[in-house]
Amino acid sequence: MAEGFNERLFGTDGIRGVAGVFPLDESTVERIGRSLAENLKRDLGHDPALIIGRDTRESGPRLEEWLARGAVAAGARVESAGVITTPGVAFLARTIPFDAGVVISASHNPYRDNGIKVFSRSGKKISDEMEARIERDVARSSRPDAPSGSPGEMAGEGSDLEFCSTLPLHREQYISYLVGDVSGGLSLGGMRLALDCANGAASFIAPEIFKRLGAEVEVICASPDGQNINENCGSLHTEGLRSLVVEGKFDLGIAFDGDADRALFIDERGDLVDGDHTLLVLADHMKLLGVLGEDTVVSTVMGNLGLELALRERGIKMVRAQVGDRFVLEELIALNAKLGGEQSGHIIFPDISLAGDGLITAIELLRVVRDSGRTLGELAASLTKFPQVLVNVRVPSKPPLERLSVVMDLIEKIEREMEGRGRLLVRYSGTENLARVMIEGEDFNEIQRHAALLARTIKESIESLAV
């Protein structure tokens, strides 16, 4: 299936697809592992060491074995961290250190999907240039080649690497780092927290962390069975957590996604506290302490206009990056800023980690709640959001929007009507065949009408290209 392949494998968040189907079929995943190891060896001048972790999808062990097999054939030494969060792998890659960390995960997607994310030993996602090299290697291969290079070593045996002897150590290293170095002595004694672990990677880590920090913890959706990851739970479905927080009179709730690189929160009243709220609360606190680098926060084009105005009132500049944590990180580094993130709950503290980490986000937000003596609801109330409508349009392909003249004309018309009173954004998902329409403005009914019309026009225009 790779023969004639000329499209990008890597999207904004690694390689994503249906497990077992190209590019996540056995031979292609093997080739990806082999290419990664060969390219690292070429750059480093020695056989590389890789750490692989995964979330709780039933396809994870199989994909991990395929990728490890390819890497080992190219001379790599491979260790498994078993089930661990995506930022946990980034942490291990930069601290043990390994030459790269690989995560088998599709984040917030349904269980049938899976993906491959690769971190360099700096803890950042690998460069565009390295991704392009791997894509070229896959495109050149129409069938599996004979293994090249000297055989490497692989920790663990069999199709399920869960029983790798280093597994408890890797997970404990990450937990100890969060409880020790990141928390900096933070005590949550007397606090009552509700956690929704999305039946994902946080299931085995988050409860332990917050208990060690002294909180009373109640956990839901922490019993993964391989198919229930993100299913009516986690950061995409917070209804169950909201009910638990209100009925159980918890101080707040924390909802993770499948690989725990993002976190959303529920305040004591049951209201959602998203990434925009979180950025404002954290920015306020960091500015007060004098540690908000350049008095700048990096958000994305999806960040609510209300956040931008609230930050401006506080003398804080908001810079908008493209959607995707890698683009947020690029802006943070370029600007020497210390806080950035996305509405979805990906928050990055570059002085702590170069990867978005839902557990670090939760620790830092809880620190503000503790230090301020205020409830999360009181802190989050400082943000007044503009009404925003987001519509996801399932599309058969993703042609450049500029080719869709009817769509471009409608976008121009809507922007003229809303001039000075709102924003419009149309983009394709980097991980799915979706067009995303976002409109925000003062009048909810107006923007809802605009979004519905634009979504319908996009779908009809793209479908007409295939006729």
Stockholm file with secondary structure:
# STOCKHOLM 1.0

chainA/1-467         MAEGFNERLFGTDGIRGVAGVFPLDESTVERIGRSLAENLKRDLGHDPALIIGRDTRESGPRLEEWLARGAVAAGARVESAGVITTPGVAFLARTIPFDAGVVISASHNPYRDNGIKVFSRSGKKISDEMEARIERDVARSSRPDAPSGSPGEMAGEGSDLEFCSTLPLHREQYISYLVGDVSGGLSLGGMRLALDCANGAASFIAPEIFKRLGAEVEVICASPDGQNINENCGSLHTEGLRSLVVEGKFDLGIAFDGDADRALFIDERGDLVDGDHTLLVLADHMKLLGVLGEDTVVSTVMGNLGLELALRERGIKMVRAQVGDRFVLEELIALNAKLGGEQSGHIIFPDISLAGDGLITAIELLRVVRDSGRTLGELAASLTKFPQVLVNVRVPSKPPLERLSVVMDLIEKIEREMEGRGRLLVRYSGTENLARVMIEGEDFNEIQRHAALLARTIKESIESLAV
#=GR chainA/1-467 SS CCTTCCSCSEETTEEEEETTSTTSSHHHHHHHHHHHHHHHHHHHSSCCEEEEEECSCTTHHHHHHHHHHHHHHTTCEEEEEEECCHHHHHHHHHHTTCSEEEEECCTTSCTTEEEEEEEETTSSBCCHHHHHHHHHHHHHCSSCCCCCSCCCEESSCSSCGGGCTTHHHHHHHHHHHIIIIITTTCCCTTCEEEEECTTSGGGGTHHHHHHHTTCEEEEESCCCCSSCTTTTCGGGCCHHHHHHHHHHTCSEEEEECTTSSCEEEECTTSCEECHHHHHHHHHHHHHHHTCSGGGEEEEETTSCHHHHHHHHHTTCEEEEECSSHHHHHHHHHHHTCSCEECTTSCEECTTTCSSCCHHHHHHHHHHHHHHHTCCHHHHHTTCCCCCEEEEEEECSCCCCGGGCHHHHHHHHHHHHHHTTTEEEEEEECSSSSEEEEEEEESCHHHHHHHHHHHHHHHHHHHHHHTC
#=GC SS_cons         CCTTCCSCSEETTEEEEETTSTTSSHHHHHHHHHHHHHHHHHHHSSCCEEEEEECSCTTHHHHHHHHHHHHHHTTCEEEEEEECCHHHHHHHHHHTTCSEEEEECCTTSCTTEEEEEEEETTSSBCCHHHHHHHHHHHHHCSSCCCCCSCCCEESSCSSCGGGCTTHHHHHHHHHHHIIIIITTTCCCTTCEEEEECTTSGGGGTHHHHHHHTTCEEEEESCCCCSSCTTTTCGGGCCHHHHHHHHHHTCSEEEEECTTSSCEEEECTTSCEECHHHHHHHHHHHHHHHTCSGGGEEEEETTSCHHHHHHHHHTTCEEEEECSSHHHHHHHHHHHTCSCEECTTSCEECTTTCSSCCHHHHHHHHHHHHHHHTCCHHHHHTTCCCCCEEEEEEECSCCCCGGGCHHHHHHHHHHHHHHTTTEEEEEEECSSSSEEEEEEEESCHHHHHHHHHHHHHHHHHHHHHHTC
//
